[in-house]
Amino acid sequence: MVAMALTALAFLPAAWLAPLVERETGGRLTLGDAEGTVWRGSALIGGKVEKTADGGEAVTPLLPGRFVWRLSPLILLGQVDLELANPDALGESGELGELGQPLKLRGNWRQFALDAAALRLPGERLASLGAPLNTIQPAGRLLLAWGPLQFTRLEEGWRINGSMNLRIDDLASRLSPIKPLGSYRLALAWQGEEAPLTLTTAQGPLLLNGNGVWANGRLRFSGAAAAAAGQEEGLANLLNLLGQPRREGDKNVIGLEFK
């Protein structure tokens, strides 16, 4: 019986990880086309499951390439030792200078550390996450980079410590004839159960800025959107969809409020 149990554990299919990913991400992410085993396998990461013509299900890929993992069986004893690689999306530096280097996660069930790395995100695939992104239909180049991150699991959720930065370059939307709208930077500083964040505009006709905090899975944000001088007419429709107009000093802006 012991031998049979060990054999069964050794060949647990990779697809068994999909429900775990869905639960830990609140249903926002799932695994698609999983191959191999729980211990050594690969899969697509998707944000939406759709029905196929033959009655089956297919995952819409959210990130480019396949993620390949190696998970140590020591996790059954409480030790976490995971390597994750994807040469199309993951890199070991903030500029993705060394694509293909595996991302390493080490620790135990309650506390673990994640290496500094970066993840390339194709903007046009974010619409699969639902509203309001499916209305805005964004496009552009996104790069999420982070320093070493520390995760601690509590009964009420996760505590995270470390910094993250999101670069958004050449942002575009089907709702605006002006392309690109601009390039932006979003900085997050994780401090336990919340992350204060700051949004700034690097360049472009659409000016975005603001501050907020991500806490308990919810975003609270207060900022403003405005058109650069001479771009008011071309951006009028998009700005009207983003929020309510208000006056800031001698300028008319659109308030960006999420509470």
HELIX and SHEET records of a PDB file:
HELIX    1   1 VAL A    2  ALA A   10  1                                   9    
HELIX    2   2 ALA A   14  LEU A   17  5                                   4    
HELIX    3   3 ALA A   18  GLU A   24  1                                   7    
HELIX    4   4 PRO A   73  LEU A   77  5                                   5    
HELIX    5   5 GLY A  123  LEU A  129  5                                   7    
HELIX    6   6 LEU A  133  ILE A  136  1                                   4    
HELIX    7   7 GLU A  232  LEU A  242  1                                  11    
SHEET    1   A 3 THR A  30  GLY A  36  0                                        
SHEET    2   A 3 ARG A  40  LYS A  51 -1                                        
SHEET    3   A 3 GLU A  57  PRO A  61 -1                                        
SHEET    1   B11 THR A  30  GLY A  36  0                                        
SHEET    2   B11 ARG A  40  LYS A  51 -1                                        
SHEET    3   B11 PHE A  67  LEU A  71 -1                                        
SHEET    4   B11 GLN A  79  ALA A  85 -1                                        
SHEET    5   B11 LEU A 103  ASN A 108 -1                                        
SHEET    6   B11 GLN A 111  LEU A 114 -1                                        
SHEET    7   B11 LEU A 149  LEU A 154 -1                                        
SHEET    8   B11 GLY A 157  SER A 173 -1                                        
SHEET    9   B11 PRO A 138  TRP A 146 -1                                        
SHEET   10   B11 ALA A 117  PRO A 122 -1                                        
SHEET   11   B11 LEU A  90  GLY A  91 -1                                        
SHEET    1   C14 THR A  30  GLY A  36  0                                        
SHEET    2   C14 ARG A  40  LYS A  51 -1                                        
SHEET    3   C14 PHE A  67  LEU A  71 -1                                        
SHEET    4   C14 GLN A  79  ALA A  85 -1                                        
SHEET    5   C14 LEU A 103  ASN A 108 -1                                        
SHEET    6   C14 GLN A 111  LEU A 114 -1                                        
SHEET    7   C14 LEU A 149  LEU A 154 -1                                        
SHEET    8   C14 GLY A 157  SER A 173 -1                                        
SHEET    9   C14 GLY A 182  GLY A 192 -1                                        
SHEET   10   C14 GLU A 194  GLN A 203 -1                                        
SHEET   11   C14 LEU A 206  ALA A 215 -1                                        
SHEET   12   C14 ARG A 218  ALA A 227 -1                                        
SHEET   13   C14 LYS A 251  PHE A 258 -1                                        
SHEET   14   C14 GLN A 244  GLU A 248 -1                                        
END                                                                             
